[in-house]
Amino acid sequence: MSRIRRQLNPGTSNTVETKNVLDIKGRTGNLYESIAIISKRANQINISIREELHSKLEEFANHTDSLEEIHENKEQIEISRAYEKMPNPALLATSEFLDDKIYYRKNDQDLFG
């Protein structure tokens, strides 16, 4: 089982639920900075999930299969369905951010001075 799928706890749902903007802003003091951190983490999660899915589906790849045989591979379909049921990476990243599970740091250098 993958690291991402193991970190899914029963409290993480597939549905979007409203979050308090002040909670998100309160972590960094800047709403846009918090959203940027969540966005970067969601991208990391998405890449990890995609790589894992492709590696699992590659196990079933047989380049000599006919079109009918490809559509009848039930294991492939079950793996794909399991990944479709996983929460959106943005939801996972937001949950991690609000639970203080994301490490981030500020670069205090002045870009223009």
JOWO-V339828 format. One record per backbone hydrogen bond with DSSP energy under -1.0 kcal/mol. NH is the residue of the N-H (numbers start at 1). CO is the residue of the C=O. Records with the same first field share a line. If there is no record, write none. Layout:
# JOWO-V339828
NH=CO / CO
This chain:
# JOWO-V339828
6=2
7=3
12=9
24=20
25=21
26=22
29=25
34=30
35=31
36=32
37=33
38=34
39=35
40=36
41=37
42=38
43=39
44=40
45=41
46=42
47=43
48=44
49=45
50=46
51=47
52=48
53=49
54=50
55=51
56=52
57=53
58=54
65=62
70=66
71=67
74=72
77=73
78=74
79=75
80=76
81=77
82=78
83=79
84=80
85=81
92=88
93=89
94=90
95=91
96=92
97=93
98=94
99=95
100=97
101=96
